[in-house]
Structures are given as structure tokens and as C-alpha cells.
Amino acid sequence: MKAEKVILSFVAIFVGLVAAGIAFYLYQLTKTVPSPTPLSTNKEKSVASPTPDSSNFLAVESPRDEEVFNKKVIVVRGKTVSGSTIIVTSEDGDQVVTPAKNGDFTLSETLPDGTTLLQITAILPNGEEKQVVRTVTYSTETF
């Protein structure tokens, strides 16, 4: 009698697992998955360049805050007052660049895996500072 109950229990568990597997399979067949969107595009967008003013002498065009990239090397681009010094700080170190006469600056930054903070600091010749922080992520995952 005891052996029959054990065997019957195993048969019931097996039948239950098979039924659950069939139900899951049928659910997966009817599920629709949206098509993935690209993480970032290589095409330059024609967006008006931000212009710094006397109270905000640092405008960062790229990268945007919380932007996700699928390439390790990104471009940090912006505008500041002519004669300033730009310092970009990340986990991997600092980069210093002097902007062009019109105040435009561009530099390349290599991202580590995962999420990182970029601190872009502009220092005017008189010593005044302005800092912009951007959170960027490198990921090859498709969402």
C-alpha cells in the first residue's frame, strides 16, 4: 500500500510537469515581441548648437545624460567661452582640452563596461568653474 502511494505521487508530479510545460509552450507561441530599436545612431542630428551665456558658460551637446552606447569610444562635444580650459574626468582618468577660438570643443572618450560618470568641467581664465555631469552606459545588449 505504501509503495503504491509513492509511485502514484511520482506519476502525478510527472503529469503535472508535462501539463505545465505544454501550457508554457502554448503561451510562448502566442506572445508577441516588439522589434528592437537601435541603441544609438551614427548619423549626426542637425540640432542647434547650445550657446553659453555669462551665467552658464558650459554647454555639453553630447553625450546626453543617461545615454546608452553600443560602442566603446564616444565623442564628448560642447561649447564654452573662448580661452577656457575643459577637463573631462572619468573612471579611467582625466583629459584636458583647450576649445577653439569660437569656444567649440570635441574629444574622444573610451567607456568602460557598464555605467560610468563623466564630469565635464570648464575653467575660465579668471578661475571661475562650471561642471556638468553625465551618466553614460556602454552595453552590447539589445533591449
Phi, psi and omega in degrees: 000318181293319180294325179295322179294319180295314180296316179298322178296315178297320178296318180296318178296316180298315179296321178296317178296319178297316180297318178295320178297317178295318179297317179296318178299315179295323177297316181295329178293327183269352182285135177254138181246126179291152180288142183290147176259149181293147180292313178207157180249155178273348181286136177283134179271140180271084180247140179299137181288130179293145181247123178288148175244187185295330180270337180230085186267021175221120177234119181258117179279319186213137004277159174281158179293137180063030178278144180251131181242147175253011175236144183290324184260124179240168179251128174260121187225142178187193183218143178212185178284139179302139180092357179281170172240134180252131176238123177251119183248132176222184179298330184275351179140193182246149171232137180243134180220146175257128182289164177292174182299330179275358177098353180288141174222149179212138173206160179261142180229132177266125183271139169282169177297141177090206185262141179218156177259131173251125176252116180254118183241131174252131178241118178286161177302332179277000177097353179293141183237149172221134182235139174237132180248131177237135174261120180233154183229136171257125180207140175258003179289147173260137183251000000 
